[in-house]
Structure formats: C-alpha cells, structure tokens
Amino acid sequence: MLKAVFIGSRNDFDQVLVHWLSQRTQLLGVVWTQSTAWQRSWRGRWRFARRRLIRYGLAKVFDETLFYLYYHSLLNRRDQTALRRDVITPYHAEHGVPRWTGDEMFAGHLNAPEVVSFLRHRRPDVAFAMCVSDYFRKELRATPKQGVFLWHEGITPEYRGLYSPFWAVHNLEFEAIGYTVLCMDDAVDAGAVYVQGRAQNVDPLRHGHLYLGHKAIIDSLPAVARLLGELEAGTARPLQRAGGIARAYTYPGLSDFIRQRWRLWASARKARAQSAKG
C-alpha cells in the first residue's frame, strides 16, 4: 500500500481528507500547519496586514481589509453552514466524526528543519497538501519519493494563487470553478497536473468562494482515488492539456467583490432577456 503523509490545517474539512486518505493509503503521519493562524487574533491580523502593506501599498491593503471584514461579518457563516450541510455532515453520517489520532506534528513554518525531519523519518512515498499558503522549498518537496501533491481549489495554470473560485466567478468563467491535483515544483501552485476537473452542482449566485473551493475538492476524490492506485502501480502520468494562459491571483478587495456581484447580476439579467426572446 502507498505510504503517505498529509500536510494541512487542522480543521473539520481537512480532518475529512485525512480520514479519507487513511482509508486508501498507509498514512504515516500528519503535519498540521499554522499558515492561517494569523486570523485568530487581532495581533496576528495586524502583523499580516503590515507585511502586505509594505509589499503592496495602502490602497490595496485597505481594499482587502474591507472585503475581509465584510465577508467575515456577513457571508462566512452562510458558506460554513452550506459546507457543513452539503459536505461535512454527510461524510460524518457515513463514517462517524473523524479525528486523526495517529502520528502528528504542529509546524509554525512548513520549511522548518523539524518538518523535513518528520518526513525523512517516516520515508513516505508521497505527501498530499491542502489548505496551505506557505511556499514549499525544494528540500521539503524532494523528501517524499514521488513528491508533494497539492490539492488546489482551482484550474491551473489559469487560476493559480489564492481565492481561485472567487476570481473564476469574478471573470464569469464558471467552467474554471474546479480542482487540480499537481505535483509541486519551484513555482507557486505549479507543477505537473495529474487530476483536474469541474465542481459539480454549484451555483455562483448563491455559493461563496469558501464553499465553491471545498466542494470542488470533495468532487475530486474519485479521481484522486484512481491516482493513488496509479502511483502505487508506478503507472501515473501527467495529464496532457492544451496550454492555457498562466495567471496568478491574490487576495480580493471589496472593490473586486462589488465588481464580481455586478457582473453576475448583469450576466443573469442578459440570460433572462435572451430566454424571454427565445
């Protein structure tokens, strides 16, 4: 059986992925990251905003902050409720409430020597990563025999980076609301693609980016199960796909959200008008 390690954030959704992976591989351990720990305190949020302020300037960071406050005040609970109702609760109903009790470690930074040591001592064939925002250095990526595979909430290379579902909706490219499983290389969210597809039964008018991204990952599981078998058999091959235009996205601002909703409204209105004419 394929030997694996999981790398991700310790939340209910990633616990589902850990349990799913443990049923299909010999899961040797889990590395819980702290890449989103800054959200848990005002001090952490201020430090994060200050770093982005230095890099991107006041106007963009102010715009991003407004969207962050708006989303977490008014929309996050809706997305979390839908995700729990449609994804997490059905999984719990079938399998119970999974909580990883095996070998694990908590990492302040993914590229810390203790993380590499954790993987080296377990000698996995492969690592799978989800819900991470840290860059994986070469030493870490090279430790598993077959590399580190990233579950990405978007279609690459067109939607690399952060908040891929948000930007796919913003651009009215609904076919790009989906998933990619890739073997990570030196670039961010780049590498050979082994699994790719669209999210099923989602509605950009009703569902926010958090729901769209996580629903896409759940929809990827049958294809990932096939990939696990191919990796174990040594027959896994990257997908051959006509080259798309590589684009990388970052955190959206409130102005981006307003533009997204306006485009959605205009698109829906146009569709209704065309339907009435037909």
C-alpha positions in Angstrom: 0.0 0.0 0.0 1.2 3.5 -0.8 2.8 5.3 2.1 1.6 8.8 2.6 1.8 11.9 4.8 -0.8 14.7 4.9 0.1 18.4 5.3 -2.7 20.9 6.0 -4.7 23.0 8.5 -6.3 21.3 11.5 -10.0 22.0 10.7 -13.1 19.8 10.1 -12.7 19.7 6.4 -9.0 18.6 6.5 -9.9 16.0 9.1 -12.3 14.6 6.5 -9.5 14.5 3.9 -7.1 12.9 6.4 -9.6 10.2 7.2 -10.4 9.6 3.5 -6.7 9.3 2.8 -6.1 7.0 5.7 -8.6 4.5 4.2 -6.7 4.3 0.9 -3.1 4.6 1.9 -0.8 3.7 4.7 -1.0 7.2 6.3 2.3 7.6 8.3 1.6 11.0 9.8 0.1 14.4 9.6 1.8 17.8 9.6 -0.7 20.5 10.9 0.4 23.9 9.6 -0.1 27.3 11.2 -0.3 29.2 7.9 -3.7 30.7 8.7 -3.1 31.2 12.5 -2.8 35.0 11.9 -6.6 35.1 11.6 -7.1 34.0 15.2 -6.0 37.2 16.9 -6.0 40.9 16.2 -2.3 41.0 16.8 -1.8 38.3 14.1 -4.1 40.2 11.7 -2.2 43.4 12.2 1.2 41.7 11.6 -0.2 40.1 8.4 -1.6 43.4 7.2 1.6 45.2 7.9 3.6 42.8 5.8 1.2 43.2 2.9 1.2 47.0 3.4 5.0 47.0 2.9 4.7 44.9 -0.2 1.5 46.2 -1.9 0.8 49.6 -0.6 -2.0 51.2 1.4 -4.8 51.3 -1.2 -4.7 47.6 -2.0 -4.4 46.5 1.7 -7.2 48.8 2.7 -9.4 47.3 -0.1 -8.5 43.8 1.0 -9.2 44.6 4.6 -12.7 45.9 3.8 -13.5 42.7 2.0 -12.1 40.6 4.8 -14.3 42.4 7.3 -17.4 42.4 5.1 -17.0 38.7 4.3 -16.4 37.5 7.8 -19.2 39.7 9.2 -21.9 38.8 6.7 -21.0 35.9 4.4 -18.7 33.5 6.1 -21.3 31.9 8.3 -23.5 31.2 5.2 -20.6 29.5 3.5 -19.7 27.5 6.5 -23.3 26.4 7.1 -23.6 25.2 3.4 -20.3 23.4 3.6 -21.2 21.6 6.8 -24.7 20.7 5.5 -23.7 19.5 2.0 -20.2 18.1 2.6 -19.0 17.6 6.2 -22.3 16.3 7.8 -23.0 13.7 5.1 -19.4 12.4 5.5 -19.8 12.2 9.3 -23.2 10.4 8.8 -21.5 7.7 6.8 -18.1 7.4 8.6 -18.6 9.0 12.0 -16.8 12.1 13.1 -13.1 11.5 12.1 -10.4 12.9 14.3 -6.8 11.9 13.5 -5.2 10.2 16.5 -2.1 8.9 14.7 1.4 10.4 14.4 1.3 14.2 14.0 3.2 17.4 14.5 2.3 21.1 14.5 4.5 23.3 12.4 4.9 27.1 12.8 6.5 27.1 9.4 6.4 24.3 6.8 10.1 24.7 5.8 11.4 24.4 9.4 14.0 21.6 9.8 11.7 19.7 12.1 9.2 19.3 9.3 11.7 17.9 6.9 13.0 15.6 9.7 9.4 14.4 10.4 9.0 13.4 6.8 12.5 11.9 6.5 12.0 9.6 9.5 8.8 8.3 8.0 10.0 7.9 4.4 6.7 8.3 2.7 6.2 7.6 -1.0 4.1 10.7 -1.4 2.7 13.7 0.5 -0.6 15.4 0.0 -1.2 19.1 0.9 -4.3 21.1 1.3 -5.3 24.5 2.9 -1.7 25.8 2.9 -0.4 29.2 1.9 3.4 28.6 2.6 5.9 28.1 -0.2 7.3 24.5 -0.2 11.1 24.6 -0.6 12.9 22.1 -2.7 14.3 20.1 0.3 10.7 19.5 1.6 9.3 18.7 -1.8 12.1 16.2 -2.5 11.7 14.2 0.7 8.7 12.0 -0.3 9.9 9.6 -3.0 7.2 10.7 -5.5 6.9 14.3 -4.4 4.4 16.5 -2.8 0.9 16.7 -4.4 -1.2 19.8 -3.9 -5.0 19.7 -3.8 -5.6 23.1 -5.4 -9.1 24.8 -5.4 -8.9 25.9 -9.0 -7.9 25.1 -12.5 -4.3 25.6 -13.3 -2.4 27.3 -15.0 -5.3 29.8 -15.5 -6.1 30.1 -11.8 -3.0 29.8 -9.7 -2.6 31.5 -6.3 -5.3 32.5 -3.8 -9.1 32.6 -3.9 -9.3 30.8 -7.2 -13.1 30.2 -7.0 -13.6 33.9 -6.3 -11.7 35.0 -9.3 -13.2 32.4 -11.6 -16.7 33.8 -10.7 -15.4 37.4 -11.0 -14.2 36.6 -14.5 -17.5 34.8 -15.3 -15.5 31.7 -16.2 -17.8 29.3 -14.3 -16.2 26.3 -16.1 -13.0 27.1 -14.1 -14.7 26.5 -10.8 -12.9 23.2 -10.1 -9.9 21.4 -8.8 -6.4 20.5 -9.7 -4.1 17.9 -8.1 -0.5 18.7 -9.2 3.0 17.6 -8.2 4.6 20.8 -6.8 7.6 22.3 -8.4 9.6 25.5 -7.9 6.8 27.9 -8.8 3.7 28.6 -6.7 0.7 26.3 -7.5 2.6 25.0 -10.5 3.8 21.6 -11.5 2.7 18.5 -13.5 -1.1 18.1 -13.3 -2.4 14.6 -12.6 -6.0 15.3 -11.8 -8.3 18.1 -12.9 -12.0 18.7 -13.2 -15.0 20.9 -12.6 -17.0 21.2 -9.4 -20.5 19.7 -9.7 -23.9 21.1 -8.6 -22.6 24.6 -7.6 -24.3 27.9 -8.1 -22.0 31.0 -8.2 -25.0 33.2 -7.5 -25.7 31.5 -4.1 -22.3 30.0 -3.1 -19.3 31.9 -1.9 -15.7 31.1 -2.7 -15.1 29.1 0.5 -18.0 26.7 -0.4 -17.1 26.5 -4.1 -13.4 25.6 -3.4 -14.1 23.0 -0.8 -16.9 21.4 -2.8 -14.5 21.1 -5.7 -12.0 19.3 -3.6 -14.7 16.8 -2.4 -15.7 16.3 -6.1 -12.1 15.4 -6.9 -11.9 12.4 -4.6 -12.9 9.6 -7.1 -10.2 10.8 -9.5 -7.7 11.1 -6.7 -8.5 7.5 -5.6 -7.6 6.4 -9.2 -4.4 8.5 -8.9 -3.4 6.7 -5.7 -3.7 3.4 -7.4 -1.6 4.6 -10.4 1.1 6.0 -8.1 1.3 2.7 -6.2 1.5 0.7 -9.5 4.0 3.1 -11.0 1.7 4.0 -13.9 0.8 7.6 -13.0 1.3 10.1 -15.8 0.6 13.8 -16.0 -2.3 15.0 -18.0 -1.6 16.4 -21.4 -3.7 19.6 -21.9 -3.5 22.4 -24.4 -1.6 25.2 -22.8 -3.7 27.8 -21.1 -2.6 31.3 -20.2 -0.9 31.2 -16.7 -2.4 33.7 -14.3 -1.8 34.1 -10.6 -4.2 35.7 -8.2 -4.1 37.1 -4.7 -6.5 38.3 -2.0 -9.5 40.2 -3.4 -10.6 43.6 -2.2 -14.1 44.9 -1.6 -14.0 46.7 -5.0 -13.3 43.3 -6.6 -16.3 41.8 -4.8 -18.6 44.6 -5.9 -17.4 44.2 -9.5 -18.0 40.4 -9.2 -21.6 40.8 -8.0 -22.3 43.4 -10.6 -21.0 41.1 -13.4 -23.1 38.2 -12.0 -26.2 40.3 -11.9 -25.6 41.7 -15.4 -24.9 38.2 -16.8 -28.1 36.7 -15.2 -30.1 39.6 -16.5 -28.8 39.1 -20.0 -29.6 35.4 -19.8 -33.1 36.1 -18.7 -33.6 38.5 -21.6 -32.3 36.0 -24.1 -34.5 33.3 -22.7 -37.6 35.6 -22.9 -36.8 36.4 -26.6 -36.4 32.7 -27.4 
